[in-house]
């Protein structure tokens, strides 16, 4: 029984710490105090939430701590770009 409690606690802490390092959407005024490190883009999202999640994932993979979405387009599937910051 104790093993299960410890395993659940470990999973919960791991999930919380993972979220702490994810790239976050930032406003243009917040971005002024950050260094631009590049641009990411994605294609094929089916919802705006999905588009934002995929851009955030790509930004994090590129080492960014923040991103600002600069475009979103639709032609049956959504595509978009974001400037990434560190």
N, C-alpha and C positions, 0 to 999 in steps of 0.2 A: 504494500500500500504506500509506503514511504517513497519507493522508487517511482511510482506513478506521479506522486505529487512533485517530486524533484524534476521529473521529465517535463511535466506540464509547465513548471516554473521556468525551466531552461528555454523551452520553446517560446514562451511569452516574452522573456527578456531578449532573446535573439530577434524576435519580430520587432520589438520596440527599438532596439539599437539599430536595426537595418533601416527603419524609417527615419532615424535621426540623420543619416548620411545621404539621403536621397536629394537630388536636385529639386529645388523649389521654384515655383513661378514667382517672378519678382516684377514689381511695377517699374515703369521707365524711370521714375525718380529714385527708386532703390538701386537700379542698374547704374546710375551715375557714379556711385561710389565703388563700383566693381570693375574688374578688368575683363574686357571682351576677349574671349579665347577662340571664337569661331562661330559657325552656323551649322545646324543640323536640319535634316528634312526627312519626312516619311511619306509614304504613299499607301493607299489601300485601307484606311480606317473606315469603319462603318458608322461611327458616331463622333460627335465633337469630344465627348469624354474620352473615347478611345484614342482619338487623335492626340489629345493633350497627354494622355498616359504614355503613348509611344514616343512623343517628343521628349517627355521627362526622362524616360528610360534611356534614350539615345544621348541626352545631355549628360546624364549621370555616367554613362559608359565612356564619355569623352572626358570625364574628370571635372565637369562643371558642378558648381554648387547652386547656380541659379540660371534661369532662362526666361526669355520674353518671347512669346509667340508673335511673329511678324506677319504671317499670312496663313490663310486657310482657304482652300478651293474645293469645289465639288464638281465632279463629273461621274455621277453614280457612286463613286468612292471618294473619300476625303483625302486630301493631301495638304501638307502645311510645312512651314519652316519656322525656326526659332533661333534667335541669337543666344549664345550661351556665355556665361560669365563665371569667373572664379574670384 
